[in-house]
Amino acid sequence: MKRYILEIVRQKWRILSTILTLLLLNVALGVFVSVYQLPSLTDLQTTWNNLRMHAARAGQADPAVIYRQGSADLEKLKTRIPEKRQFARVLSDLLEAAASSAVKVGTINYKPVPIKGEGLLSYQLSISVSGRYAAVKSYLADLQKNPELVVVDAVAFSNSDLFVENVVMDLHITVYLREGA
């Protein structure tokens, strides 16, 4: 039996040395991972968790400060809401923005909806504009920069002719106004 083992070792010494080398390399890597990398990984995870908790605590503020900031933000928002009698001016601003963006205004429909308990009135506007894509996109950007409280609720683009760049944009906008004046 011993003679057979020695004969196998003599004939297959390259394969056996490769297997032994791979086995030793595997053991060495296992020791390296368990002795060096796992403790290091645990330390890094602890540091990461501590930094996340510190960042979360840094975002918390005193409730009085949060209340004052919220009150200031509400007052700032109220200044952006024009009075009901200024609806014509707001609509005129929307049309002037369309003209300056070189789009043609199609149909405009609006419907006032009172917001109970808030002293506000919302006008639901549907506007259809058409023009080159860049002009339509410019008009949409102008609407977003409007200083009054104008909310773009929905946008739909269409182009009926593939060979002519004439984009039609259907907008649903809500304009908020203060009642009573």
C-alpha positions in Angstrom: 0.0 0.0 0.0 2.8 2.3 0.9 4.5 1.5 -2.4 1.3 2.4 -4.4 1.1 5.8 -2.6 4.8 6.6 -3.3 4.3 5.6 -7.0 1.2 7.9 -7.3 3.2 10.7 -5.7 6.1 10.1 -8.0 3.9 10.1 -11.1 1.5 12.9 -10.2 3.8 15.2 -8.2 2.9 18.3 -10.2 -0.9 18.0 -9.7 -0.4 17.2 -6.0 2.0 20.1 -5.5 -0.6 22.4 -7.2 -3.4 21.1 -5.0 -1.2 21.5 -1.9 -0.3 25.1 -2.9 -3.9 26.0 -3.5 -4.9 24.4 -0.1 -2.2 26.4 1.7 -3.2 29.6 -0.1 -6.9 29.0 0.9 -6.0 28.5 4.5 -3.8 31.6 4.5 -6.6 33.7 3.0 -9.1 32.4 5.5 -6.8 33.3 8.4 -6.2 36.8 6.9 -9.9 37.4 6.5 -10.8 36.2 10.0 -7.9 37.9 11.8 -7.5 41.1 10.0 -10.5 42.0 7.8 -13.5 41.0 10.0 -12.4 43.1 13.0 -11.6 46.0 10.6 -14.9 45.7 9.0 -16.7 45.7 12.4 -14.8 48.9 13.4 -15.7 50.6 10.1 -19.4 49.6 10.5 -19.4 51.0 14.0 -17.9 54.3 12.8 -20.4 54.5 10.0 -23.3 54.0 12.3 -22.0 56.6 14.8 -21.6 59.1 11.9 -25.2 58.5 10.7 -26.6 59.0 14.2 -24.5 62.2 14.6 -25.8 63.5 11.3 -29.4 62.6 12.2 -29.1 64.4 15.5 -27.6 67.5 13.8 -30.7 67.9 11.7 -32.9 68.1 14.8 -33.7 71.6 16.1 -35.5 73.2 19.0 -39.3 73.0 18.5 -39.5 76.8 19.1 -37.1 77.4 16.3 -39.0 75.1 14.0 -42.2 76.8 14.8 -40.8 80.3 14.2 -39.3 79.1 10.9 -42.6 77.6 9.9 -44.5 80.8 10.8 -42.1 82.8 8.7 -42.5 80.5 5.8 -46.3 80.7 5.9 -46.1 84.5 6.0 -43.8 84.4 3.0 -46.2 82.1 1.2 -49.1 84.4 1.9 -47.3 87.3 0.3 -47.1 85.2 -2.9 -50.9 84.8 -3.1 -52.4 87.7 -4.9 -55.9 89.0 -4.2 -58.9 87.9 -6.2 -59.3 91.2 -8.0 -55.8 90.6 -9.4 -56.8 87.5 -11.4 -56.8 89.5 -14.7 -53.3 90.7 -14.1 -52.1 87.1 -13.2 -53.8 85.8 -16.4 -52.2 88.6 -18.4 -48.8 87.7 -17.0 -49.3 84.1 -18.1 -50.2 85.3 -21.6 -47.3 87.7 -21.7 -45.0 84.9 -20.8 -46.4 82.9 -23.7 -45.8 85.8 -26.1 -42.2 86.3 -24.8 -41.6 82.6 -25.3 -42.9 82.7 -28.9 -45.7 80.2 -28.4 -49.3 80.6 -29.7 -52.0 80.4 -27.1 -54.9 78.3 -28.1 -57.9 77.7 -25.8 -58.0 78.9 -22.2 -60.6 77.6 -19.8 -60.9 78.4 -16.1 -63.1 77.5 -13.2 -63.0 79.1 -9.8 -63.1 76.7 -6.8 -63.4 78.1 -3.3 -61.2 76.5 -0.6 -63.3 76.4 2.5 -61.9 77.6 5.8 -58.8 79.1 4.2 -60.1 82.3 2.7 -58.6 81.2 -0.6 -60.0 80.7 -4.1 -58.3 78.5 -6.6 -58.7 78.9 -10.3 -58.3 75.7 -12.3 -56.9 76.8 -15.7 -56.6 74.7 -18.8 -54.3 76.3 -21.4 -53.3 75.0 -24.7 -50.1 76.4 -26.3 -48.2 75.5 -29.5 -44.9 76.2 -31.0 -41.4 74.9 -31.4 -40.2 72.5 -28.7 -37.7 75.0 -27.3 -40.3 77.7 -27.1 -42.8 75.5 -25.4 -40.1 74.3 -23.0 -39.2 78.0 -22.3 -42.8 78.9 -21.6 -43.0 76.0 -19.1 -39.8 77.2 -17.4 -41.3 80.8 -17.2 -44.4 79.4 -15.5 -42.2 77.7 -12.9 -40.5 81.0 -12.2 -43.8 82.9 -11.7 -43.7 84.9 -8.4 -47.3 84.2 -7.6 -48.6 80.9 -6.3 -49.1 79.2 -9.6 -49.0 75.4 -9.6 -48.5 73.3 -12.7 -50.7 70.3 -12.1 -50.4 68.4 -15.4 -48.6 68.7 -18.7 -49.3 66.8 -21.9 -47.3 67.2 -25.1 -48.4 66.2 -28.6 -47.2 66.5 -32.1 -49.6 65.6 -35.0 -47.1 66.0 -37.8 -43.8 64.1 -37.7 -42.2 66.4 -40.3 -43.1 69.7 -38.8 -41.8 70.8 -35.3 -45.1 72.1 -33.9 -45.5 70.8 -30.4 -48.9 71.3 -28.6 -48.7 71.5 -24.8 -51.9 71.2 -22.8 -51.4 72.6 -19.3 -53.6 72.2 -16.2 -52.6 75.0 -13.8 -54.0 76.1 -10.5 -53.7 79.7 -9.5 -54.4 80.5 -5.9 -56.0 83.9 -4.9 -57.1 85.5 -1.6 -60.8 86.0 -1.3 -62.5 89.1 0.1 -60.8 91.8 -1.9 
